[in-house]
């Protein structure tokens, strides 16, 4: 298919090296955009445009690297040098997507990892390894959806549970601790929070618990939601 597209451009008067570069750049942009689409639909910091640019950029680096290697350096030197720089350099962009929320929850690790893989796919496409780039895209999509489901099942029934909760008074916190004791739930850590509260007089905390046995987290959250003076609760 790709050879046919290159052949078509050649019939339009585009030299073979330039036709190849155009096809690779377009494919890199499309593959990156497809990866970013899944991230954007989940409201992550880096989305369709960012991933498309990363993949196309990595592809362009490899196309340029091939041009230099063949036409400037006369096939001498290290042909993988620029690829190595892309792999190491993409880290700064990935780091920019990682953040710690007000509830001490780290977000963006998956997006950072996806950016790194997107750069690798761009390198594969840029070197002409189309099968590797497309296969990487397919595996990434399949693993993303599969692992998201598995992760949700595991987390929902894990012994360890972490919540952020806000109540209207200190009495609510005392009642919450009493609820844990009644249900034989051991508190591992309880960190009081003074920032990001809905109301200044509210009582807020991040609580990590050992449930003692596998229990459904949603059922525990539903029980806590029935308590009086609860302002807000989420699992983190």
C-alpha positions as CSV (number, residue, x, y, z in Angstrom):
1,X,0.0,0.0,0.0
2,X,2.8,2.4,1.0
3,X,4.8,1.5,-2.1
4,X,1.7,2.3,-4.3
5,X,1.3,5.7,-2.7
6,X,5.0,6.4,-3.3
7,X,4.7,5.2,-6.9
8,X,1.7,7.5,-7.4
9,X,3.7,10.6,-6.1
10,X,6.5,9.6,-8.4
11,X,4.1,9.7,-11.4
12,X,3.3,13.3,-10.4
13,X,6.9,14.3,-10.7
14,X,7.9,14.0,-7.1
15,X,11.4,12.5,-6.7
16,X,11.5,9.1,-4.9
17,X,13.3,10.3,-1.7
18,X,10.8,13.2,-1.3
19,X,7.8,11.0,-2.0
20,X,9.0,8.5,0.6
21,X,9.5,11.3,3.1
22,X,6.0,12.6,2.5
23,X,4.4,9.2,3.0
24,X,6.4,8.6,6.2
25,X,5.5,12.0,7.7
26,X,1.8,11.6,6.9
27,X,1.8,8.1,8.4
28,X,3.6,9.3,11.5
29,X,1.2,12.1,12.0
30,X,-1.8,9.8,11.6
31,X,-0.5,7.2,14.0
32,X,0.4,9.8,16.6
33,X,-3.0,11.4,16.3
34,X,-4.8,8.0,16.8
35,X,-2.8,7.5,20.0
36,X,-3.5,11.0,21.2
37,X,-7.2,10.6,20.5
38,X,-7.6,8.1,23.3
39,X,-5.8,10.4,25.7
40,X,-7.8,13.4,24.7
41,X,-11.1,11.6,25.1
42,X,-10.1,11.0,28.7
43,X,-9.2,14.7,29.2
44,X,-5.5,14.2,29.7
45,X,-3.0,17.1,29.4
46,X,-1.5,15.9,26.1
47,X,-4.0,15.0,23.4
48,X,-4.4,14.4,19.7
49,X,-2.4,17.4,18.5
50,X,0.5,16.8,20.9
51,X,0.9,13.1,20.1
52,X,0.6,13.7,16.4
53,X,3.4,16.3,16.6
54,X,5.6,14.0,18.6
55,X,5.2,11.1,16.2
56,X,5.7,13.3,13.1
57,X,8.7,15.0,14.7
58,X,10.3,11.7,15.5
59,X,9.6,10.5,11.9
60,X,11.1,13.7,10.5
61,X,14.2,13.2,12.6
62,X,14.7,9.8,11.2
63,X,14.0,10.9,7.6
64,X,16.6,13.7,8.1
65,X,19.0,11.2,9.6
66,X,18.7,8.9,6.6
67,X,19.2,11.9,4.2
68,X,22.4,12.9,6.1
69,X,23.7,9.4,6.3
70,X,23.2,8.7,2.6
71,X,23.7,12.1,0.9
72,X,26.0,14.0,3.2
73,X,28.1,11.5,5.2
74,X,28.3,9.0,2.3
75,X,27.0,6.2,4.5
76,X,29.6,6.7,7.2
77,X,29.2,7.3,10.9
78,X,26.5,6.2,13.3
79,X,23.1,5.9,11.6
80,X,21.3,5.5,14.9
81,X,22.7,8.6,16.7
82,X,19.7,10.8,16.1
83,X,17.3,8.1,17.1
84,X,19.1,7.8,20.4
85,X,18.7,11.5,20.9
86,X,15.0,11.3,20.3
87,X,14.5,8.5,22.8
88,X,16.4,10.4,25.5
89,X,15.1,13.8,24.6
90,X,11.4,13.0,24.7
91,X,11.7,12.6,28.5
92,X,11.3,16.3,29.1
93,X,8.0,16.4,27.3
94,X,6.7,13.4,29.2
95,X,7.8,14.9,32.5
96,X,5.7,18.0,31.7
97,X,2.5,15.9,31.7
98,X,3.2,14.4,35.2
99,X,1.6,16.3,38.0
100,X,0.6,15.9,41.6
101,X,-2.9,16.9,42.4
102,X,-4.1,18.6,45.6
103,X,-5.0,15.1,47.0
104,X,-1.4,13.9,46.6
105,X,-2.4,11.8,43.6
106,X,0.1,11.5,40.8
107,X,-1.4,11.8,37.3
108,X,0.1,11.8,33.9
109,X,2.4,8.8,34.1
110,X,0.5,6.8,31.4
111,X,0.4,9.9,29.2
112,X,4.2,10.3,29.6
113,X,4.8,6.6,28.8
114,X,2.4,6.9,25.7
115,X,4.4,9.9,24.5
116,X,7.6,7.9,24.7
117,X,6.1,5.0,22.8
118,X,4.7,7.4,20.2
119,X,8.3,8.7,19.6
120,X,9.5,5.1,19.2
121,X,6.7,4.5,16.6
122,X,7.7,7.6,14.8
123,X,11.3,6.4,14.7
124,X,10.2,3.1,13.2
125,X,8.1,4.8,10.5
126,X,10.9,7.3,9.8
127,X,13.3,4.5,9.1
128,X,10.8,2.8,6.7
129,X,9.9,0.0,9.1
130,X,6.2,0.5,8.4
131,X,5.2,-2.9,9.8
132,X,6.8,-2.2,13.1
133,X,5.2,1.2,13.4
134,X,1.7,-0.1,12.6
135,X,2.1,-3.2,14.8
136,X,3.2,-1.0,17.6
137,X,0.2,1.2,17.2
138,X,-2.2,-1.8,17.2
139,X,-0.5,-3.4,20.3
140,X,-0.6,-0.1,22.1
141,X,-4.3,0.3,21.5
142,X,-5.2,-3.3,22.4
143,X,-3.1,-3.2,25.6
144,X,-4.4,0.2,26.6
145,X,-8.1,-0.9,26.6
146,X,-7.3,-4.4,28.0
147,X,-5.2,-3.2,30.8
148,X,-7.6,-0.4,31.7
149,X,-10.3,-3.0,32.2
150,X,-8.0,-5.4,34.2
151,X,-6.7,-2.5,36.3
152,X,-10.3,-1.3,37.1
153,X,-11.2,-4.9,38.3
154,X,-8.1,-5.3,40.4
155,X,-8.3,-1.8,42.0
156,X,-12.0,-2.2,42.8
157,X,-11.3,-5.3,44.9
158,X,-7.9,-4.5,46.3
159,X,-7.3,-4.7,50.1
160,X,-5.7,-1.3,50.1
161,X,-8.0,1.7,49.5
162,X,-7.2,5.4,49.5
163,X,-9.8,8.1,49.7
164,X,-10.1,11.9,49.9
165,X,-13.0,13.0,52.1
166,X,-14.5,16.3,53.3
167,X,-17.0,16.7,56.1
168,X,-18.9,19.6,57.5
169,X,-17.3,19.3,61.0
170,X,-14.8,17.4,63.1
171,X,-17.6,15.3,64.4
172,X,-17.9,13.8,60.9
173,X,-14.3,12.7,61.0
174,X,-14.8,11.0,64.4
175,X,-17.9,9.2,63.0
176,X,-15.9,8.2,60.0
177,X,-13.1,6.7,62.2
178,X,-15.8,4.9,64.1
179,X,-17.2,3.5,60.9
180,X,-13.8,2.1,60.0
181,X,-13.4,0.5,63.5
182,X,-16.9,-1.0,63.3
183,X,-16.2,-2.6,59.9
184,X,-12.7,-3.8,61.0
185,X,-10.9,-1.5,58.5
186,X,-7.4,-0.5,59.6
187,X,-6.3,3.0,59.0
188,X,-2.7,3.0,57.5
189,X,-2.4,6.8,57.3
190,X,-4.6,9.8,57.8
191,X,-3.3,13.1,56.5
192,X,-5.3,16.3,57.2
193,X,-5.8,18.7,54.4
194,X,-6.2,22.4,54.8
195,X,-6.0,23.4,51.1
196,X,-8.5,23.0,48.2
197,X,-11.4,22.5,50.6
198,X,-14.9,23.6,49.5
199,X,-15.4,25.6,52.7
200,X,-12.8,26.8,55.1
201,X,-14.5,25.4,58.2
202,X,-14.8,21.9,56.7
203,X,-12.7,19.0,57.9
204,X,-10.8,17.3,55.1
205,X,-8.3,14.4,54.9
206,X,-6.6,11.8,52.7
207,X,-7.0,8.4,54.3
208,X,-5.2,5.2,53.3
209,X,-6.8,2.0,54.6
210,X,-6.3,-1.8,54.8
211,X,-9.6,-3.4,54.3
212,X,-8.4,-6.6,55.9
213,X,-9.9,-8.7,53.0
214,X,-11.1,-8.2,49.5
215,X,-14.1,-5.9,49.5
216,X,-15.9,-4.0,46.8
217,X,-14.6,-0.4,47.0
218,X,-17.8,1.0,45.5
219,X,-19.9,-0.5,48.3
220,X,-17.7,1.1,50.9
221,X,-17.9,4.5,49.2
222,X,-21.7,4.1,49.1
223,X,-21.8,3.4,52.8
224,X,-19.7,6.5,53.6
225,X,-21.9,8.6,51.4
226,X,-24.9,7.7,53.6
227,X,-23.2,9.4,56.6
228,X,-24.4,12.7,57.8
229,X,-22.4,15.9,57.2
230,X,-20.4,14.4,54.3
231,X,-19.4,17.1,51.9
232,X,-17.4,15.2,49.3
233,X,-15.6,11.9,48.8
234,X,-13.6,10.3,46.1
235,X,-11.2,7.3,45.7
236,X,-7.7,8.5,44.9
